[in-house]
Amino acid sequence: MRTATATADDLGGARAVMLDTVYRDLKSGYVPRWHADIIDPGAAYLRPERCTLLVVEHRGEIVATGAVRDRGPQAPPNPPWVAERFPSGTTAQLCRIYVRPEHRRHGLARRLVRELAEFAARAGGYEVLYLHTDPAVPGAEPFWRSLAREVCDERTLPGGGQGIVHFELPLPGAAPASVGGSARTSRTARTAPAH
């Protein structure tokens, strides 16, 4: 299997992996305001200098994706304190880490996370890696808990929020950030697929 930075030729296959995952695994399904980057991944990830899209190819088919975008979570829909903790510009958000079901549990997502973190460190200007995941995605929550530290599990908030879990990962070469500073900070974590 080959992992590479996506080119224009890879966008159709990458989009297919992303859309299939959104429709199959996310309880929200496709929501244009949250998933517009999937429709035009070139504009979202290939053109901006500090963003990227990686793909994993197996026998000529794209079977996994992972991306970095240069903005943090927005409030709403995310809790305001989460948005403040991860400001756009200095936050590298890991997203669209999706693996086709038949290729899961072979280390592809872990490889993508490592390479995306290395990209963010090389890109410069980022201070933290952030991601959120939908626990409804099979294997997502345990995966992310194995790699990252939980910052907020919205299921524990009054009303349950969006039901997603927010995570932070160390930026390669940076001192680990502390999760302190908020009464809402929950237990420390591990990690899985990001949206």
N, C-alpha and C positions, 0 to 999 in steps of 0.2 A: 504494500500500500504506500502511496506517495502522498505526502503532505506538502502543500505549496501555497504561496500567495495566489489568490484568485486573479485570473485575467478576465477580460471581456468574454472569452470563449467559455469560461466556467460558470458564468452567471445564470444561465438557464438551469443547469444541474443543481447549482446551489439554491436557487429559488425553489426548485421542486422539493428538495430536502426540507427546506424551511416551511413551505406551505403544507406539505404532508404532515409535518410534526405539529404545526399549529392546529390544523383541523382534526388530527387524530388524538393528540395528547393534551392540549390546553382546554381547560373547561370554558374559557372565554371564547374559543374559536378565533377567527380572524377579526380583528378590530382595527379599522384603518388608522385611527390616531395612534395606536400602539405599534402597529406592524407595517407602516408605510415603507420602512427601509427594505422590507422583503420584496416589494414590488420593483423598487429601483436600487438594488444593492450597489450598483456602480456609483451612483451619486452619493450614497450613504457611506460607503467604505473604501472605494477605490480612488476617488478623486481627492478627498480631504487628506492632507499630509500626515496627520497624526492618527489616522484610522486605518484599519486593515480588515480584510476578509481572508481567512484561510479555508482551504478545502482539502479533504482527503479523498483521493481517487483510488478505486479498486476495479481493475479490469475495464478501464475506460469509463466508469460511472462514478459520479460524485456521490459518496456515501456518508459524508459528515461535513459540518461547517462550524466555524467559530469566528467571532469578530470582536474588534475593539472599536468603540465609539468614544468621542472626546467630550461626552457630556454625562453629568450625573443624573440621578433620578429627579423627576419634577414633582412639585406639590401644587395642587393635587395631581394625580390620584394618590401619590405616596405621602406618608406623614411628613409634615413640614420639617421636623427635626432631622429626619433621614436626608431630605433634600439639602438641608444646611450642612450636614456632616460631609456630604459628597458633592461639592460644587462643580459645576461645569468648568472645563478648562484645566483643572488640576486633577480631575478624576478620570481614570481610564475605566470605562464600563465594559466588562466582558458580556457579550450577548450572542444570541443565535448559536449557542453551542449545542448542536443537534446531531444525533447519530441515528441512522436508519436502524430499526429494531433488530434486523438480522446481523448487524455489525456491532451491537452493544456488547459491553463486558469484555472488550479486547484491548482496552487501553487507549482508544482513539480520543475520547474526550479529555483524558488526562494529558495526552500528548499535545492536544490543541491548547489546553489551558497553559501548559508550560511555554509553548511557543508564543502564545499571545502575551503572556506576562513579560517574556523577553523582548518582544516587539515594543511594548509600552515603556519598558525601561530604556531601550535604545532611542525611542522617539523623543524623549526629553520633555520636561515640563509637567509630567504627571507625578503626583505625590502618593496616590493610593489606587488600588484596584478594587472595583465594586462590581457586584452583580446581584440580581435577584432571581428567584426561581419559583415556579409554581409547583407545590408539593404533589399536585395531581399527576405530574409527568412521571411515568414509571422510572424509578431509580434515581430521579433528580435530587431529592432532598438528601438521601444517604450519601450520594456522590459528593455533593457540595460540602456536607458536614465532614467528609474525610479530608478536605483540602483547605477549607476556609473557616473563618470565625463568624458566627451569627451576630448580627447587629440588631435585627428586629424580626420577630416572627409575628406578622400581622394577625395571625389567628388568635393571639393572646390579647389583642387590643379590644377595647369595647366595640362591639358590633362586628369584630373579625376583620376589619379593613378589607383589603382585596384578597386576603387569604394567602398572600405570598410571603416568602422569607427573604430578607436582605442579608447579604454577606459581604465581608471584606477579606481580601487576600493581601499578603505582603507583596510589595513591589520588589522585584529582584534587586539586590544591592542597597535597599533602603532599610533603615531601622524599623522593626515592627511597630505598628501603631497600636495604641491602647484603645480598648473599647470603652473605657471609662468616660465619664462626663455626662451621662444621661441616665436618669432614673429608669428610662424605658429599655435600656440595654439589657438583653437577656443573656442566657448562658453562653459559654464559649462553644465553638463548633468544629465541624468537619466539612464536606462539600459535594454538588451535582450539576446537571445542565442548566444553563442560563438563558433567559429570554431577552 
